[in-house]
Amino acid sequence: MHASRNLAYAGLLLGMAMAQLDGLVLTAALPSIGADLHARTGLVAVTAAGLLTLTVATPLHGRLGDLYGRRVAFTGSVLVFAAASAWCAAAPDLGSLIAARALQGLGGSGLIVTAMSALGELFDRGELLRRQGRQTAVFAAATLGGPPLGGLLAAGPGWRWVFLVNLPLSVAALVLGWHGLPAKPRQGKEQFDVLGGVLLTVAGAAVGALGTFDALATSPLWTPVLLGTTVVAGFLFVRRQRRTPSPLISPKVFADPVLKRAVVVNGLAGAALYGTFTYVALVAASGAGAAGTGLLLVAMTAGQLVLSASFAALARRHPEMTAWGRSGCLLGTAGLAAIAVAAASDGAPWLLAPGLFAIGAAFAVCTSAYTVLGQTRADRALLGVTLGSLTFARQAGGLAGAAVFGWLALVTTGGLAAPGLAVVFSAAAVTMLVAWLTSPVVTSADAVSSSS
């Protein structure tokens, strides 16, 4: 049993690493793709298509894993991801590449959610925390090595190899996962909620489009149309989940006040941290120029790595995940506030560097703490739904935050010069503070309060 769990862990870790590497490697290869496919415009859609489907499909994969087992869900995700990678590598034009990237995001979403859910089934809290260091090392390698690898592949054998390298990795993940993950015999007569999936896809796609495409987020026509679509589809989805006997996102998840607050905090933290990634480089460039921007951004990566490693070591002695989550929210608030002041001061590096370190640290702590909280607190029958809800809240929050913060800067200052960037990060700091006020505090085994 121990050997099979180690096999499963290796396969799951490889799957998560592939999903994370995918976007990082691709970004560095975009100029080569544009030149080869003669695409002067539309390259943003290559990354946006994958991000959009990755976000929208997250709760769907969680529910599929709960119904049919992690082995089936993981195997299906790997096969979809591999097939989409092969399609991307063979794409003859930009339109075909965008469609293939959308399919690849669908598979990547399953790799992430199924892995997190399966780890919660395979290991107890102590073992999850012990193995956190290995996950940190893999993600650090992906984060630091992804862009250079993409550049090397694009400059060497060509950009199509950015996708072809996924094929042997997918085979390895498939073999490890199939032999290591336990099969789940089908129990009961619950069915996948297809109508709920359609409604969630429509609502998520509308939010994602607003957060991904600036032209849509600032259009006097499409902005209200997409907002209206989000509200109507979201309302119908919630109504459907309350009435169907087999919901995609079970109301039982939100019956636990700790998990309910954790989902809300994940959404707010996603908006504040994910939603400002687009604007971080603009602030850094204003203070350090093109040459120093990369060095300043290293501070954010350093914060993520240092706190990830510290969390893996210290959380075994201090295992209260809600306390770690609240600390992450405070770190994020301080970091975003510092960047807001730096933006107003023409990107002062002495403020910007510690601010970037703090938001990188906040991202690492919040993600780790609330993932472990979901893995260890959720009902075993709803583990995939719970982890899918937490992940979807974080990703959808990031897309919505990018759109809302950009809109605020446009309305209040007319653009993304220094005053506009100060507005973006001030709004994000307030959002992160609200996340801290909302975050759960476990005062006993059954009692939950908040700081608000």
Sequence and secondary structure as in RCSB ss.txt:
>XXXX:A:sequence
MHASRNLAYAGLLLGMAMAQLDGLVLTAALPSIGADLHARTGLVAVTAAGLLTLTVATPLHGRLGDLYGRRVAFT
GSVLVFAAASAWCAAAPDLGSLIAARALQGLGGSGLIVTAMSALGELFDRGELLRRQGRQTAVFAAATLGGPPLG
GLLAAGPGWRWVFLVNLPLSVAALVLGWHGLPAKPRQGKEQFDVLGGVLLTVAGAAVGALGTFDALATSPLWTPV
LLGTTVVAGFLFVRRQRRTPSPLISPKVFADPVLKRAVVVNGLAGAALYGTFTYVALVAASGAGAAGTGLLLVAM
TAGQLVLSASFAALARRHPEMTAWGRSGCLLGTAGLAAIAVAAASDGAPWLLAPGLFAIGAAFAVCTSAYTVLGQ
TRADRALLGVTLGSLTFARQAGGLAGAAVFGWLALVTTGGLAAPGLAVVFSAAAVTMLVAWLTSPVVTSADAVSS
SS
>XXXX:A:secstr
 HHHHHHHHHHHHHHHHHHHHHHHHHHHHHHHHHHHTT SS THHHHHHHHHHHHHTHHHHHHHHHHH HHHHHH
HHHHHHHHHHHHHHH  SHHHHHHHHHHHHHHHHHHHHHHHHHHHHH  HHHHHHTHHHHHHHHHHHHHHHHHHH
HHHHHTT TTHHHHTHHHHHHHHHHHHHHHS      S     HHHHHHHHHHHHHHHHHHH HHHHT TTHHHH
HHHHHHHHHHHHHHHHHH SS SS TTGGGSHHHHHHHHHHHHHHHHHGGGHHHHHHHHHHHHHHHHHHHHHHHH
HHHHHHHHHHHHHHTTTS  HHHHHHHHHHHHHHHHHHHHHHHHTT  HHHHHHHHHHHHHHHHHHHHHHHHHHH
HHS GGGHHHHHHHHHHHHHHHHHHHHHHHHHHHHHHHSSSSHHHHHHHHHHHHHHHHHHHHHSEEE SSS EEE
  
